[in-house]
Amino acid sequence: MSKSPPDRGLPDELHRRLGVPDAVVIGLGSMIGAGIFAALAPAAGAAGSGLLLGLAVAAVVAYCNAASSARLAARYPASGGTYVYGRERLGEFWGHLAGWAFIVGKTASCAAMALTVGLYVWPGQAHAVAVAAVVALTAVNYAGVHKSALLTRVIVAVVLAVLAAVVVAALTSGASDVTRLDIGWDATFGGVLQAAGLLFFAFAGYARIATLGEEVRDPERTIPRAIPLALGISLVVYAVVAVAVLMVLGPAELADATAPLSDAVRAAGAGWLAPVVRVGAAVAALGSLLALILGVSRTTLAMARDRHLPHALATVHPRFKVPHRAELVVGVVVAVLAATADVRAAIGFSSFGVLVYYAIANASAWTLDPSEGRPHRAVPVVGLVGCLALAFALPAASVISGAAVLAVGAAVYALRRTLRSRVGA
């Protein structure tokens, strides 16, 4: 197996500084984030007593996506993730569409995470707090990816401690009732799929590891190890928290909860934990936002290198070795959205874009041959079908707006091709 390209320190190259622990932590910072504090309630509203089935479906699709992404990232250890894989395996158009879906979808996700910080820290000034969070974390990312990984490590530790406290309080309380876990078959198939799509929003963070492929040491070994590890840890955490909250609240009360984990600790007789949960939610959202800005800027860098976006965004800072212009532009756009957007609309819109992104990743993995580390044939097939099913099971407004933005991306690609052919002629 070939080794990673040497870090030559050229002006347009990023430094390979991240090992397995740092890569896993960055993935966890994205997955064990605000989603666990917010996604359970709308998912329960969609699936009812089928919430755990929805979680299982989301986990299966996420595993297939992770397996496909890990193989592709090891094969193409460059910034850009599925933008690069689609371009190399399926053609320039599919790479462009994947990159467009990722940047647009994850930019909306950044705004959602920033607003979550604001809603937990200072509900009356949520938009102002959200903008401040974006500015602060953009500055952290600007200082270098290694510093981002260190901060993410602290954030993950805090969030895991808070979640552990919630689980212990719920499971040891007199209000805990195992009969509430009964998976009733009154849940509809469409409801379970919609719940899975909403829960997938919280699982999708392992993409950050792939999009940082150019900054990972020995990517052929590091990435295939880090992605399954991060996904497996996150799945265990999500399942344990979901079971604990269901045993206290039940599906119906969970569906009506505005702050599910805070409501769970109150129902468990541990109201003193509620402020701690609020702090944990804010910290989790900050961790997700940090990693999201990191990933979006790297895909922007990759697309700018190929002139799918303005080429000026392709520069790398000579000292910090980060795509500083891309990070600043992403930070400005996210700040504007955080000042004006609605968090619920942002989550649905983001989910559609990210599922399309992973559908292209699975289609790309299908084209690998055994010598390139192809996963089992069933993996990309299940991943592709699952992504499309979950995407179109989302609320109609999310599907319509997401499809419209993808159509704009396709039109931009067609216009670029037309202009380029005229210039060439």
C-alpha positions as CSV (number, residue, x, y, z in Angstrom):
1,M,0.0,0.0,0.0
2,S,1.4,3.4,-0.9
3,K,2.4,5.9,1.7
4,S,1.0,9.4,2.2
5,P,2.5,12.1,-0.1
6,P,5.3,13.9,1.8
7,D,4.5,17.1,3.5
8,R,6.6,19.4,1.3
9,G,5.3,22.6,2.8
10,L,4.4,24.2,-0.5
11,P,2.3,27.3,-0.4
12,D,-0.9,25.6,-1.6
13,E,-0.5,22.5,0.6
14,L,-1.9,21.7,4.0
15,H,0.2,20.1,6.7
16,R,-0.5,16.4,7.8
17,R,-0.7,16.8,11.6
18,L,-3.7,14.6,12.6
19,G,-3.4,11.1,13.8
20,V,-6.1,8.6,14.7
21,P,-7.0,10.1,18.1
22,D,-7.4,13.6,16.7
23,A,-9.4,12.4,13.7
24,V,-11.7,10.4,15.9
25,V,-12.2,13.4,18.2
26,I,-13.0,15.7,15.3
27,G,-15.6,13.2,14.1
28,L,-17.1,12.8,17.6
29,G,-17.2,16.6,17.9
30,S,-19.5,16.7,14.9
31,M,-21.7,13.6,15.8
32,I,-22.0,13.9,19.6
33,G,-23.2,17.5,19.3
34,A,-26.4,19.4,19.5
35,G,-28.3,16.7,17.6
36,I,-28.6,14.5,20.6
37,F,-30.1,17.4,22.6
38,A,-32.5,18.4,19.8
39,A,-33.2,15.6,17.3
40,L,-34.9,13.1,19.6
41,A,-38.1,15.1,20.0
42,P,-39.0,15.7,16.3
43,A,-37.9,12.1,15.6
44,A,-40.3,10.9,18.3
45,G,-43.0,13.1,16.8
46,A,-42.5,11.4,13.4
47,A,-42.1,7.8,14.5
48,G,-43.8,7.7,17.9
49,S,-43.1,4.3,19.5
50,G,-41.0,3.5,16.5
51,L,-38.3,5.9,17.5
52,L,-35.7,3.2,18.2
53,L,-36.5,1.6,14.9
54,G,-35.7,5.0,13.3
55,L,-32.5,5.2,15.2
56,A,-31.6,1.7,13.9
57,V,-32.3,2.6,10.3
58,A,-30.3,5.8,10.6
59,A,-27.4,3.8,12.1
60,V,-27.4,1.2,9.2
61,V,-27.4,4.0,6.6
62,A,-24.7,5.8,8.5
63,Y,-22.6,2.7,8.7
64,C,-22.8,2.1,4.9
65,N,-21.9,5.7,4.3
66,A,-19.0,5.5,6.7
67,A,-17.6,2.3,5.2
68,S,-17.9,3.8,1.6
69,S,-16.4,7.1,2.7
70,A,-13.5,5.4,4.6
71,R,-12.5,3.4,1.5
72,L,-12.7,6.4,-0.8
73,A,-10.9,8.7,1.6
74,A,-8.0,6.2,1.9
75,R,-7.8,6.1,-1.9
76,Y,-8.1,9.8,-2.3
77,P,-6.5,11.5,0.8
78,A,-7.1,15.1,-0.3
79,S,-9.3,17.9,1.0
80,G,-12.9,17.8,-0.4
81,G,-14.4,14.5,0.6
82,T,-17.1,13.3,-1.8
83,Y,-16.5,16.2,-4.1
84,V,-13.1,14.6,-4.9
85,Y,-14.6,11.0,-5.0
86,G,-17.4,11.9,-7.3
87,R,-15.2,13.8,-9.6
88,E,-12.6,11.0,-9.8
89,R,-15.0,8.0,-10.0
90,L,-18.2,9.3,-11.6
91,G,-17.2,12.4,-13.6
92,E,-16.8,16.2,-13.1
93,F,-20.5,16.9,-12.9
94,W,-21.2,14.5,-10.0
95,G,-18.2,15.8,-8.1
96,H,-19.5,19.3,-8.5
97,L,-23.0,18.4,-7.4
98,A,-21.6,16.6,-4.3
99,G,-19.5,19.6,-3.4
100,W,-22.4,21.9,-3.9
101,A,-24.8,19.8,-1.8
102,F,-22.2,19.6,1.0
103,I,-21.3,23.3,1.1
104,V,-24.9,24.5,0.9
105,G,-26.3,21.8,3.2
106,K,-23.5,22.1,5.8
107,T,-23.6,25.9,5.7
108,A,-27.2,25.7,6.7
109,S,-26.2,23.2,9.4
110,C,-23.6,25.6,10.7
111,A,-26.3,28.2,11.1
112,A,-28.5,25.7,12.9
113,M,-25.7,24.8,15.4
114,A,-24.9,28.5,16.0
115,L,-28.6,29.2,16.7
116,T,-28.7,26.3,19.0
117,V,-25.9,27.9,21.0
118,G,-27.9,31.1,21.2
119,L,-31.1,29.5,22.2
120,Y,-29.5,27.7,25.1
121,V,-27.2,30.5,26.3
122,W,-29.4,33.5,25.9
123,P,-32.8,32.8,24.3
124,G,-33.8,36.5,24.1
125,Q,-30.7,37.3,22.1
126,A,-30.2,34.0,20.2
127,H,-29.2,35.5,16.9
128,A,-26.6,37.8,18.4
129,V,-25.0,35.0,20.4
130,A,-25.1,32.8,17.3
131,V,-23.1,35.4,15.3
132,A,-20.6,35.8,18.1
133,A,-20.1,32.0,18.3
134,V,-19.4,31.9,14.5
135,V,-16.9,34.7,14.7
136,A,-15.1,33.1,17.7
137,L,-14.8,29.6,16.1
138,T,-13.8,30.9,12.7
139,A,-10.9,32.6,14.5
140,V,-10.0,29.3,16.2
141,N,-10.0,27.4,12.9
142,Y,-7.9,30.2,11.3
143,A,-5.2,29.6,13.9
144,G,-4.7,26.0,12.6
145,V,-6.4,22.6,12.5
146,H,-4.3,21.2,15.4
147,K,-5.6,23.9,17.7
148,S,-9.1,23.0,16.5
149,A,-8.6,19.4,17.3
150,L,-7.4,20.2,20.8
151,L,-10.4,22.4,21.5
152,T,-12.7,19.7,20.1
153,R,-11.2,17.2,22.5
154,V,-12.2,19.3,25.5
155,I,-15.7,19.9,24.1
156,V,-16.3,16.2,23.5
157,A,-15.2,15.4,27.1
158,V,-17.6,17.9,28.6
159,V,-20.5,16.7,26.5
160,L,-19.9,13.1,27.3
161,A,-19.8,13.9,31.0
162,V,-23.2,15.7,30.8
163,L,-24.8,12.9,28.8
164,A,-23.5,10.4,31.3
165,A,-25.1,12.4,34.1
166,V,-28.4,12.5,32.3
167,V,-28.4,8.7,31.7
168,V,-27.5,7.9,35.3
169,A,-30.2,10.2,36.6
170,A,-32.8,8.8,34.3
171,L,-32.0,5.1,34.8
172,T,-31.8,5.3,38.6
173,S,-35.0,7.3,39.1
174,G,-38.3,6.0,40.3
175,A,-39.9,7.5,37.1
176,S,-37.9,5.1,34.9
177,D,-40.2,2.4,33.4
178,V,-38.8,-0.2,31.0
179,T,-42.3,-0.8,29.5
180,R,-42.1,2.5,27.8
181,L,-39.4,1.0,25.5
182,D,-42.0,-1.3,23.9
183,I,-41.7,-0.8,20.2
184,G,-45.3,-0.4,19.2
185,W,-46.2,-1.3,15.6
186,D,-48.6,1.6,15.4
187,A,-45.7,3.6,13.9
188,T,-45.9,4.0,10.1
189,F,-43.2,3.1,7.7
190,G,-43.0,6.7,6.5
191,G,-42.8,8.0,10.0
192,V,-39.9,5.7,10.8
193,L,-38.1,6.8,7.7
194,Q,-38.7,10.4,8.5
195,A,-37.4,9.9,12.0
196,A,-34.3,8.2,10.6
197,G,-33.7,11.1,8.3
198,L,-33.9,13.6,11.2
199,L,-31.6,11.5,13.3
200,F,-29.2,11.1,10.5
201,F,-28.6,14.8,10.8
202,A,-26.8,14.1,14.0
203,F,-24.8,11.0,12.7
204,A,-23.3,12.7,9.7
205,G,-20.2,14.2,11.4
206,Y,-17.8,11.5,10.3
207,A,-17.6,13.4,7.0
208,R,-15.4,15.9,8.7
209,I,-12.7,13.2,8.9
210,A,-12.8,12.5,5.2
211,T,-12.9,16.2,4.2
212,L,-9.7,16.7,6.3
213,G,-7.9,13.9,4.3
214,E,-5.1,16.3,3.3
215,E,-4.3,17.0,7.0
216,V,-4.2,13.4,8.3
217,R,-1.0,11.5,8.8
218,D,-0.8,8.2,6.9
219,P,-4.4,8.6,5.6
220,E,-4.5,5.1,4.0
221,R,-4.4,3.7,7.6
222,T,-5.7,6.5,9.7
223,I,-9.0,7.3,8.0
224,P,-10.4,3.8,7.7
225,R,-9.7,3.4,11.4
226,A,-11.0,6.7,12.6
227,I,-14.3,6.8,10.8
228,P,-15.7,3.5,12.1
229,L,-14.4,4.3,15.6
230,A,-16.1,7.7,15.7
231,L,-19.4,6.3,14.3
232,G,-19.4,3.3,16.7
233,I,-18.8,5.4,19.7
234,S,-21.5,7.9,18.7
235,L,-24.0,5.2,18.0
236,V,-23.6,3.7,21.4
237,V,-24.0,7.1,23.1
238,Y,-27.1,7.9,21.0
239,A,-28.7,4.5,21.7
240,V,-28.0,4.7,25.5
241,V,-29.3,8.3,25.8
242,A,-32.4,7.5,23.7
243,V,-33.3,4.5,25.8
244,A,-32.8,6.4,29.1
245,V,-35.0,9.3,27.9
246,L,-37.7,7.0,26.6
247,M,-37.8,5.1,29.9
248,V,-38.6,8.4,31.7
249,L,-40.7,10.3,29.3
250,G,-42.2,7.8,26.9
251,P,-42.7,8.5,23.1
252,A,-45.7,10.8,23.4
253,E,-44.2,13.1,26.1
254,L,-40.8,13.0,24.3
255,A,-42.4,14.2,21.1
256,D,-43.9,17.2,22.9
257,A,-40.7,18.2,24.7
258,T,-39.0,21.4,23.7
259,A,-35.8,20.4,25.5
260,P,-35.9,16.6,25.8
261,L,-32.9,16.0,28.0
262,S,-33.8,18.8,30.3
263,D,-37.3,17.5,30.6
264,A,-36.0,14.0,31.2
265,V,-33.9,15.0,34.2
266,R,-36.7,17.0,35.7
267,A,-39.1,14.1,35.3
268,A,-36.5,11.9,36.9
269,G,-36.5,14.2,40.0
270,A,-33.0,15.7,39.2
271,G,-34.1,19.2,38.3
272,W,-30.8,20.5,39.6
273,L,-29.2,18.9,36.5
274,A,-31.3,21.0,34.1
275,P,-28.9,24.0,34.0
276,V,-26.0,21.6,33.5
277,V,-27.8,20.1,30.6
278,R,-28.3,23.6,29.1
279,V,-24.6,24.3,29.4
280,G,-23.8,20.8,27.9
281,A,-26.2,21.5,24.9
282,A,-24.5,24.9,24.2
283,V,-21.0,23.3,24.4
284,A,-22.1,20.4,22.2
285,A,-23.4,22.9,19.6
286,L,-20.1,24.8,19.7
287,G,-18.3,21.5,19.1
288,S,-20.4,20.7,16.1
289,L,-20.1,24.2,14.7
290,L,-16.3,24.1,15.1
291,A,-16.0,20.9,13.1
292,L,-18.6,22.0,10.5
293,I,-16.8,25.2,9.7
294,L,-13.6,23.2,9.4
295,G,-15.2,20.7,6.9
296,V,-17.1,23.3,4.8
297,S,-13.9,25.4,4.3
298,R,-11.9,22.3,3.2
299,T,-14.5,21.4,0.5
300,T,-14.6,25.1,-0.5
301,L,-10.8,24.9,-0.9
302,A,-11.0,21.8,-3.1
303,M,-13.7,23.2,-5.4
304,A,-11.8,26.5,-5.7
305,R,-8.7,24.6,-6.7
306,D,-10.7,23.2,-9.6
307,R,-12.3,26.6,-10.3
308,H,-15.8,25.4,-9.5
309,L,-15.7,28.3,-7.0
310,P,-13.6,31.5,-7.3
311,H,-9.9,30.4,-7.5
312,A,-8.9,33.1,-4.9
313,L,-10.4,30.8,-2.2
314,A,-7.8,28.2,-3.0
315,T,-4.9,29.9,-1.1
316,V,-3.4,28.4,2.0
317,H,-2.0,30.6,4.8
318,P,1.8,30.5,4.7
319,R,2.1,30.4,8.5
320,F,-1.0,28.6,9.8
321,K,-1.3,26.2,6.8
322,V,-5.1,26.6,6.6
323,P,-7.3,27.7,3.7
324,H,-7.7,31.1,5.4
325,R,-9.7,32.9,2.6
326,A,-12.2,30.0,2.4
327,E,-12.6,29.9,6.2
328,L,-13.2,33.7,6.3
329,V,-15.8,33.5,3.5
330,V,-17.6,30.5,5.1
331,G,-17.6,32.3,8.4
332,V,-19.1,35.5,6.9
333,V,-21.9,33.5,5.1
334,V,-22.7,31.4,8.2
335,A,-22.8,34.6,10.4
336,V,-25.3,36.2,8.0
337,L,-27.5,33.0,8.1
338,A,-27.2,32.8,11.8
339,A,-28.5,36.3,12.1
340,T,-31.6,35.7,10.0
341,A,-32.4,32.0,9.7
342,D,-34.9,29.7,11.6
343,V,-33.2,26.7,13.2
344,R,-35.9,24.1,12.3
345,A,-35.9,25.0,8.6
346,A,-32.1,24.9,8.6
347,I,-32.0,21.4,10.0
348,G,-34.4,20.0,7.4
349,F,-32.7,21.7,4.5
350,S,-29.3,20.5,5.7
351,S,-30.4,16.9,6.0
352,F,-31.6,16.8,2.4
353,G,-28.3,18.2,1.1
354,V,-26.1,15.9,3.2
355,L,-28.1,12.7,2.2
356,V,-27.6,13.6,-1.5
357,Y,-23.9,14.1,-0.8
358,Y,-23.6,10.6,0.7
359,A,-25.7,9.1,-2.1
360,I,-23.0,10.2,-4.5
361,A,-20.3,8.8,-2.1
362,N,-21.9,5.4,-2.2
363,A,-22.3,5.5,-6.0
364,S,-18.5,6.4,-6.1
365,A,-17.6,3.5,-3.8
366,W,-19.5,1.1,-6.1
367,T,-17.0,1.8,-8.9
368,L,-13.9,0.7,-6.8
369,D,-12.3,-2.6,-7.6
370,P,-10.9,-5.1,-5.1
371,S,-7.3,-3.8,-5.5
372,E,-8.6,-0.3,-4.5
373,G,-10.1,-1.6,-1.2
374,R,-13.7,-1.9,-2.4
375,P,-16.2,-2.5,0.4
376,H,-18.6,-5.4,0.1
377,R,-21.0,-4.8,-2.8
378,A,-24.0,-4.6,-0.5
379,V,-22.6,-1.7,1.4
380,P,-22.7,1.0,-1.3
381,V,-26.0,-0.3,-2.6
382,V,-27.7,-0.2,0.8
383,G,-26.1,3.2,1.5
384,L,-27.2,4.7,-1.9
385,V,-30.8,3.4,-1.6
386,G,-31.0,4.3,2.1
387,C,-29.8,7.9,1.5
388,L,-32.3,8.5,-1.3
389,A,-35.2,7.0,0.7
390,L,-34.4,9.1,3.8
391,A,-33.9,12.3,1.8
392,F,-37.3,12.0,0.1
393,A,-39.0,11.0,3.4
394,L,-38.1,14.3,4.9
395,P,-40.8,17.0,5.2
396,A,-42.0,18.3,1.9
397,A,-40.7,21.8,2.4
398,S,-37.2,20.4,3.0
399,V,-37.3,18.2,-0.1
400,I,-38.6,21.0,-2.4
401,S,-36.1,23.6,-1.2
402,G,-33.3,21.2,-1.3
403,A,-34.1,20.0,-4.8
404,A,-34.4,23.6,-5.9
405,V,-30.9,24.5,-4.6
406,L,-29.4,21.4,-6.2
407,A,-31.0,22.5,-9.5
408,V,-29.3,25.8,-9.1
409,G,-26.0,24.0,-8.6
410,A,-26.5,22.0,-11.8
411,A,-27.3,25.2,-13.7
412,V,-24.1,26.8,-12.3
413,Y,-22.1,23.8,-13.6
414,A,-23.8,24.0,-17.0
415,L,-23.1,27.8,-17.3
416,R,-19.4,27.3,-16.3
417,R,-19.0,24.5,-18.9
418,T,-20.6,26.7,-21.6
419,L,-18.4,29.7,-20.7
420,R,-15.3,27.6,-20.6
421,S,-16.0,26.0,-24.0
422,R,-16.5,29.5,-25.5
423,V,-13.2,30.7,-24.1
424,G,-11.5,27.6,-25.4
425,A,-13.0,28.1,-28.8
